[in-house]
Amino acid sequence: MLRHTLCAALALTLAGCTNDDGPDLIVDPTTALECGQPATPIHVIQGDAAMSPKKGELVEVEAVVSARFLQGLGGIYLATPQGMDDQNPQTSEGLFVRLTEPPKDLPRFATVRVRGRVAEIGDAPDTQTALVEVSAMARCGNPQPFGPQAFSAVPSTLADFEAVEGMRIKLKGPATLIDNDRLLSDGELIVSLDGRDLVPTERHAPGPEARAIAEGNLATRLTLSDARETMDPDRIWFLREQPSADAPYRLDSALYGIDGVLDQLGEGYQLHLAEPIDRVDQAPRPTAAPLVDGDLSISAFNVLNFFNGDGKGEGFPTERGAETFDAFKRQRAKIVAALSAMHADVFVLTEIENDGEGPESAVQDLVDALNKKLGSEEGDYAFVKTGAERVGSDAIKVAMIYRQSRAQPVGKTLILDVPPFTGMGRAPVAQGFQAGAMAFTLIGNHFKSKGGCADAEGPNQDQDDGQGCYNAVRTEMARNLLDWLASDATQALPAARLIVGDLNSYGEEDPVRLIKSQGYVDVVAESNGEPAYSFVYAGAAGRLDHALANPEFAKLVGGAEIWHINADESDAFQYGEAGVDAKSRKRRFRDDPFASSDHDPVLIALRADDARSPAVTP
């Protein structure tokens, strides 16, 4: 319906209407509201741009209450009555009304008349058009039949969402679950309308192509909000089945029938849910560790701050890990379940407590628990003894454990405990191994994280290129590592070498590209046709955990895989205490590999038939 037709329907004179601005009404704030009198249509308030053309004006709106969020959002949403929209796909027919006091009689789908001032809430240009300073409200009729507008298009830009800002919509689905971190704490999920989102710098170096992926990710994702203020709710009201081992709400789950009101949330958009989600097809958990072709297996695994207190059941809470001994026992059970299922011949572990190598150390605790789990026939793991009281200066370290019947350390353990690793990261650890005819070197790493940006200075500040803060120091770490491996200090180590561990850099970021430029092969990428991932942050999947082989080592590799037991899981299934009562823990916690960490482990297999390195005498 054209605007001049709408004006006639509202008994307005054509002189008071324009195609651009809609009815030119003067509102007298001193008069009582009268239902059925001329009012400003919602689409005129919204306009066809990011900001309302009526911003700052006092208006009266007569419309249908499409949703009520009085407790959570402090207001209601209005919708244009059926048959009175302007048929313009660029203008929204929904509007948020902020109320300081909840009305006593305001059922859903009733027609109301509201007097208030048009405002843009939030920081420009990412604002929410709303009515504020509401001075009068009147109910104009009983609830009428009302249904949300079907929405099935995959947006190409954020402007596609702007056109339905404030409207009650229903997504038919499938919408892909891409983030579940805030499900338990805030009642939020993030979905994408075009499948899983990848970290832009996992696929492309910083630049136009990576920026295009970032913009595409933002344009097709929605935050699903419970529209309530309750933290750590006892029940997620919009889920028909609560999170459990049988319904884990892993990433890549498919959601159907999502009913809510769309509105702006910073750069992106969120859907304030009005009804429970119709259906969720749960993404399956992997049934077993991936089978990788080879005769000897190596795994790199971030074990999520494995701290064992004083080693005697006391000393909790720990500096970075479990808060109680019971929580630690749950953490240990999950880590051991993951390690025993992989049963790798050598593990390179990161985020393990840097508390020495004594009988009560964290690494000895883990080895003892793993051997007990596997039994006397297969439980023959030991840890590599570095001879150092501490490995570097950080609270956590890199450690290696190995099956004594399958591989043996050879030569001296080397530690690169120099700046920038000292004080900014964890010291790399290099160890040679002999396994039958194969001799190889593993270099375990854990580079500076992307966190702590407030303290970053100069080139370590976020350069807004997708690589996050401290990219400069991570690149310096990569350069120092390469120089060390090329120096006389490491020449006694076997020539086949694998740089492995948590580099806190995605696959096409500067540190990884620098290492690859020196002839190292990304064996995980070589073994997988699609971009792989080991970590999910803010709804985007990528690899922080790497296996980069020099040509001599690459000849030994039979394959490499990532076991997706953690990155896709909700925090609901981790070992911790926060926001978890005994009943909830019983429903969710299992001493299985899932949610044992926040990183997925990497598995690499070596083929003995391809051994090219000469044997090294221990």
Secondary structure, 3 states (H helix, E strand, C coil): CCHHHHHHHCCCCHHHCCCCCCCCCCCCCCCCCCCCCCCCCHHHHHCCCCCCCCCCCEEEEEEEEEEEECCCCCEEEEECCCCCCCCCCCCCCEEEEECCCCCCCCCCCCEEEEEEEEEEECCCCCCEEEEEEEEEEEECCCCCCCCCEEECCCCCCCHHHHCCCCCEEEECCCEEEEECCCHHHHCEEEEECCCCEECHHHHCCCCHHHHHHHHHHHHCEEEEECCCCCCCCCCCCCCCCCCCCCCCCCCCCEEECEEEEEEEECCEEEEEECCCCCEEECCCCCCCCCCCCCCEEEEEEEEEEECCCCCCCCCCCCCCCCCCHHHHHHHHHHHHHHHHHHCCCEEEEEEEECCCCCCCCHHHHHHHHHHHHHCCCCCCEEECCCCCCCCCCCCEEEEEEEECCCCEEEEEEEECCCCCHHHHCEEEEEEEEEECCEEEEEEEEECCCCCCHHHCCHHHCCCCCCCCCCHHHHHHHHHHHHHHHCCHHHCCCCCCEEEEEECCCCCCCHHHHHHHHCCCEEHHHHHCCCCCCCEEECCEEECCEEEEECHHHHCCEEEEEECCCCCCCCHHHCCCCCCCCHHHHHHHCCCCCCCCCCCCCEEEEECHHHCCCCCCCC
